[in-house]
């Protein structure tokens, strides 16, 4: 028993170290020409600096003193408006990430802040492993290999150094999921509730995911401890009211976007698009996976196993698997119909990173059920890791950047692979045809997995199947 615990601990340590080291090389790479950070990243860093030095959110003095020069040498897109007669400027981004980064900024500036995010990435990987081994009872080593492969591949490795709330949000979702899928003790309820509350403070776009977690925890607790359920509901409701009041007082609106220069005069909700076209955005459902530039499979082909993994989770029909499927579905739907664009000024996949570790967890479960899939998953991940570090090297030597022209990488393997994927920015007849082919292939593989599950359950004795489903959620 002691040897097993020691082995499991060593596996966790290995995963933490390997994912932390994988995120470090990109810290010094250029995001664009003339800047090591770009888009929203400088805003988060400036706010973190203001919190560390002035203990407030006003970045007007930091902008005036050009404190952003160490990480953004070119002119800064200020994004903010003067909120009052004193020209106070508050970045239109929720404050929890800058709060988390403030100590690191005080210690070592922007580099330390990015190292802190690399630590968050390794913690998220470890939490993913804890979920699949402690709650789903998967074998530690195979699960760790799959998780390490994905966390060393983009987009997860990219957000282990880029200054966005995606990785802290993914960690919060994992912590809440781990707590909720355990017993409904006061400790687990407190941990889950704090994690849920943190999501909107990281970004208001995480409210739908937070809502799924809240609804599930209340539903689960109501059947076992109604007083705790009522107390938890009141706590979450009061926290939501505080969130709205604080935003009204500080940002001048219901969301942080009210302080942004693009959304003045009460236009904060235009952040989802001035002319919302849900039908046109529907193609993102598949595009988020297979788009030539911004699809997950373009840079990490192993994500093509995700649909089969989702079907397997559904086929098991366990309440915990329905929680995971609900979180992934809502996160994906938010990226599809609510997010302004899929092709943004960021590393591809940003809008779904909040639920991607759960997708990785399901793929690890799929690999344990079908051990023959382990090799193609790891080989595909080697391609991803190779492509990422090739680009990081180019971005570190000035030949390419991580955000501006990453698709123009000279990597021959990526250049060949991307020809097999559709371009959803262009979307001509050829791209529609390629998309259709991929869609049919994905549906077919998902159907094969579902049929395999049905066949295996019919062969098994009913009592044995019930035991497996109860004791091994994702065996």
N, C-alpha and C positions, 0 to 999 in steps of 0.2 A: 504493500500500500504506500509506504514511504517513497519507494522508488518510482511509483507511478505519479505521485504528487510532484516529486522532483523533476521528472521528465516533463510533465505538463507545465511546470513553472519555467523550465528551460525553453520550451516552445514559445511561451508568451514573451520571454525576454528576447528570443531570436526575432520574433515578429516586430516587436517594438523597435529594436535596433535597426533592422533592415529597412523598415518603412521610414524611419527618421533619417537615415543616411541617404535614402533615395530622394528625399525632398530637398536636401541641402544644395546640390549642384546648381539648381535653377535660381538660387537667391541672387546671384550677381549677374545673371543674364538680362539682357535688355528686353523690356516689354515692347518698346517702340524705339525708333531712332532718336536718340537724345534723351531717353528716359528709361530708368530701371523699373518704374511703375507707371501705370497709365489709367485712364478712365476714372473709376471711383477709388482706386487704391490711394492716390495722394490725399483724397478727402478723409479717408479713414485714418491715415497716418497723421494728418494735421490735427484732427480732433483728438487722437490719442496723445499727441504732443501737448495740446492745450490742456487736457485733463491732467497730465503729468506735471505741468509747470504752473498752470493758473487755476486748476481745479474747476474749470468751467468748459462749456461747449463752444464758446465764442472763438472762432478762428480768424477774426478780422485782423488781429495784430500779427498772427503767424503769416497770413497772406501778405500783409504790408511789409513785413520784414523778410519776405521770400525764404522762409524757413524750409520750404520744400525743395530747394536747390539740390541737396545731397542725393535725393532719389528721383528728382524730376527737373532736369536741367533746363528744359524748354519752358515756354510760357504755360501757365496753369489755366485750365478751364475751371473757373471758380465755382460754378454751379449754384451759387447762393445769391440771395438778395439781401439788401440792408433791411433788417426787420424793424428798426426804430430810428429815432433821430441821432442816436449815438453810433449809427452804422454797424450795429451788431450783426455778425454773420454766423449762421449755424448751418453746418453741412446737412443737406437733405438725405441723411442716412441714419438709421436707428443707432442708438449710442452704445449698445452693449459690447459690440466688437471693439470700439476704441477704448472702452473701460477695461476690457481684458488685455488690450495691447499696451495700455499706459505704463505699467511697471517696466515692461521690456523697453519701451521707448525711452524711459527715464534712465535705464541702465546703459543701453548701447545703441539707441537710435533705431533707424529703420531696419538695419541688419538683425538686431536682436528681436525686433517684432516679427520678422519673417522666420527666425529660428524658433520662436514661440509657436508659430503656426505649424512648423514642421513637427514640433512636439505634440500639437493637437492632432495632427494627422496620424502619428504613431499611436496616440491614445485611442483614436477612433478605430484604427485597425484592431487594437487589442480588445476594445469593447465589442467589435463584431465577432471576434473569436470567442469571447466570453458568452455572447448570446447563443452561438451555435453549439458550443460545447456544454455549457451549464444548463441552458434551457432546452435545447433541441437534442443534446447528447450525441453530437457528431464526434467522430474520432479526431483527436487534437491535431495530429501531424498533417493528415491530408487537408483538413480544413484550413490550417495555418498556411500551407503552401498555396492554396487557392486564394486566400485573402491577401497574402503577401504579393502574389502575382498581380492582383488587381490594384492594390494600393501603391505598387511601384510603377503602375501604368497610368497614362492620362485617361480621364481627367482628374482622378483622385490624387495622383502625385503632383499635378499642376497646382491644385488648391492646397497642397501642403506647403506652399511658399508664397502664392499670390494672395494679396491682402483683400480678402472677401470673407463674408460671414458663413460661407458654404460649409466649411469643415467643422467649425463650432456647432452649427445647426445640425449637421449630420450626427455629431457626437451626442447632442441633446436628444435627438430622436432615438438613438440607440439606447441611451441611459433610461429614457422613459419606457421604451419597449421592454427592456430587460426587467425593470421594476414592475411593470404592469403584468407581464407574463409570469411573475412569481406569485407568492401569496399576497393577499390583500391586508398586509400588516400596516400599522401606522407609519412605520419607517418607509416601506415601499411606496405608500401613497404620497408621503412627503417628497420623496425623491422624484417620483413621476410628476407631481404637481409643479415643483420648482423647474424641472426640465421643460414642461409645457409652457410655463410662464416666460421662460427665457427666449423661446422661439420668436414671438413678435418683437421683443426688444432687440433681437439680432437683425430682423427684417420683417416688416409687415407682410411680406409675400409668403411667410411661413405660417400665417394664421390658419389656412385650410388644413395643413398637416397637424398643427396644434389642436385644431377642433376635433379631428378624428381621434387623436390620443385622448382628449378630454372625454369625448362621448364614450369611448370604449372603457375607460377606467371607471366612469360613473355607472355604466351598464353592468360591469363586472362586480363592482362593489355593492351595488344595490341589491344583488341577490345574496350577498353574504353578510354585509354589515351596513344597514340602511343609514344609521346615524353617521357613520364615517363617510358614506356617499353624500349625504346632505351637507356635512361640514366641508368636504372637498369641493362640492359644487359652489357653496358660498365663497370659499376661498378663491376659486378660479374666477367667479363673477366679480368679486371685489377687485381682484387683480386686473381684470379687463377694464373696469371702470377707471381705475387709477391710470392705466395705460392711456385711455382716451383723454382724461383730464390733463395729464402731463403734456401730452402732445398738443392739446389746445393752448396751454399756457406757454409752452416753450417754442413750438414750431408754428403756431397760428392756424392749425387745422387738425383734422382727425388723423392724419398721417404726417410723416416727416417730409413728404413731397411738397407740402405747403410752403416750405422755406426755400424751395428750389427755383431757380430763375426760369425754368421751362414751364412752371405750373403756377404762375402768379394769378391773382384775382379769382381764387377758388377753383382753379382747374386741376387740383391735385390728382383727381381720379382719372385724368387723361393720361396718366402714366401707363395705363393698359392699352392706350391707343385712342387717338381722336376719332377715328372712324373704325370702330370695332367690327371685324369681319370673322365671326366664328366659323363659318363654312370654309373660308379661305385658309384659316389656321388649322383646320382639321388634318391637313396633310402632315402636320408636325407629329401626329401620333406615330407614324412610321418614320418620318424624317429625323426625329430626335435620335433614332437608332441607326439609320443607314445613310443619312445625307453625306455627300462626298467630303464636305469640309467640316461641318459641325455635328455630324452624327457620332454617337459613341463608337460604333463599329469601325468608323474610318480610322480611328487611332487605337482602338482596343477591340479587335475582332472577336475576342472571347465573350463580349457582351451579346453576341448573336445566340448564345446559349440561354439568355434571359427568358425569352418567351416559353421555352420548354420548362424552365425552372418555375415560372409563374403557374403554368398549367399543372405541374406536379403538386405545388402547394395548394392549389384550388381543389384538386382531386382528393386530397387527404381530408378535406372538410373538417378541419380542426379549428376551434375558435381562435387560437393564437395565430394560425396561418391566415385566417381571415383578417386579423388585425394588420399583419404585414402586407397582405394584398391590398387592403384598404389604404394604407399609408402610401404605398407605391402608386396606386391608381390615382389618388388625389394629387400627389406630387407631380405625376406625369401629366395629369389634366391641367394643373396650374401652369406648367411649362407650355402646354399646348394652346390653351384658350385664353389665359390671363396675361402671361408674359408678353411684353410689347413685341419682342422678336426672338427668334431662335438663333439668328446669325448676328450676335452682338459684338461689342468691343470688349471681348473677354475670351478666355480659353473655352473651346467647345464643351458643351455639356453642363455649363454652370447651373442652369435652371433646375436640373434634376439631381445634382450632387447631394442634396439634403436627404434623398431616399436611396441613393446608389449603394451605400453599404448594405442595406437590406436586400437589394438585388444580388449583391455579391454573396450574401449569406445564403440565399436561395440557390444560387449556382453551386455553392459549396455542398449544399444538400443534394443537388442533382448529381454532382460528381461522386458523392459517397454511394448513392443508389446505383449509379452506372459507372463503375470504376474505370471502364474503358474510355470514358470521357476525360479522365484526368490528364492524359497525355496531350490531346489536342488543345485543352484549355491552357495548359502550361506553355505549349509551343506557340499558341497564338499570343500569349502574354509576353513571351520573349520578343516577338515581333514588335509589340507595343512598347516595351521597355527600350528596345534598340532604337525605334523611331523617335521616342521622346528624348533620349540622351543625344542622339544625332542632332536634333533641333536645338537642344540646350547648348551643345558645343558651337553650333552656328550662331546662336544668339549671344554667346559669350565672346565671340571673336568678331562680331560686327557684320557678319554676312547675312544674317536673318534676324528677326525678332520674334518673341513669343506671342505677340498679339497682332501686329500690323501685317505681316506677310508670312506667317507660319506655313500656309498652304503651298508656298513656293519653295519649300525645303528641297534640297538636292538629293535627299535620300531616295535611291532608286527603288527600294522595296515599297515605300509608301506611294511613289509615283505610279507604280504598276498596279498596286492594290486599289487605289482610288478610281481607276478606270472602270472597275467593276461596280461602282456605286453611283447613284443618281445625284445630279446637282439640283437641289431644290430651290436655289436662287434663280436658276435659269429655267428649269422645268419645261423643256420643250418635249416634243413627241418621243425622242429617244429616252429622256429622263423618266417620262411617264411609263414607258415600256419597261425600263430597268426596275423602277419602283414596283410595278405589277409583278414582275418575276420574283423579286425578293419577298414581296408580300405573300405570294402563293407558297414559296419555299418555307417561310416562317410559319404560316398556318399549317402546312403539311407536317413539319417537324413537331409542332405543338400537338397536333392530332395524334401522331405516332406515340408521343409520350403519354397522352391521356389513355390511349388504347392499351399501351403496355401496363399502365397502372390498373386498369379495369381487369385485364387478363390475370395479373398477378394476384389481385384480391379475390378473384373467383377461385383460383387454385388453392388459396390458403384457407385454413379452417376459420370459421367466423370468430370463435373465442380468441384464437391466436391473433387474428387481425385486430380485434378490439384492444388487446393488450399492447400491441405494437403502437397503435394510434394513441393510446393513453400514455404510455411510458416513453415513447420515442417519437416526438412530434415530427421530426424530419430525419428518420433513421437512414 
